[in-house]
Amino acid sequence: MKPIYNLKHGTRISTVDSLKLTFELQFENPPIIKHLTPYDEVSNYDSPPYENFSEFFMSKFLSDVTIVCGEKEIAAHKFILAKRSPVFWNMFSGDNLESVQNKVTLLDDYAAVLDMIRWMYQGSSSDFKLQTVELQGHFDLYKLSDRYDLPRLTSFCAKLIYAEINVDTAMEIYVIGKVYQDEELVDKSASVIRKFIIIRHSNTC
């Protein structure tokens, strides 16, 4: 049995065996629990959002550069592209061929290029929908965003790719993760591959 003391005056109050307190917490609005991917936990690709220039996307109004992709062309604005991407900034700030001719030729998939340019104008991944829902399209945009140094878009694409990791896609995504040094993609796909090998081995024994 332990005595309880008044901490203010240092006097003994009473002697009790134990003291048990029970609390009940009630929420007017219960918290929403989300199952997050590693990209949700560490990424800030959508905070804070960039300025939104969507009204000028593919508009020829004040357009001063053309993105050429195969036989298709995209009217664009140097200021917006340079503001988003340091690669475009360097491209347009010197006497480079693209800056002089006001034309940028890309050999990438048109849907990926269009998605990248549209994202640069929108300035946010919120409510951003890709032209393609296929995994290859996510790969194309992931690589393109990395090349033009758009980390928020790269994280957005990585999150989509992460969600697609399964037995059929794990090996390909593992290779992509290794090439682009994306530890989350590598770890998740490697885990899926190991589980598949263990299960297959146990079935053959």
PyMOL commands that set and color helices and strands:
alter all, ss='L'
color gray80, all
select helices_A, chain A and resi 38-42+54-56+78-84+86-93+97-101+110-122+135-147+151-163+170-179+183-204
alter helices_A, ss='H'
color red, helices_A
select strands_A, chain A and resi 2-5+12-16+65-69+72-76+103-106
alter strands_A, ss='S'
color yellow, strands_A
deselect
rebuild
show_as cartoon
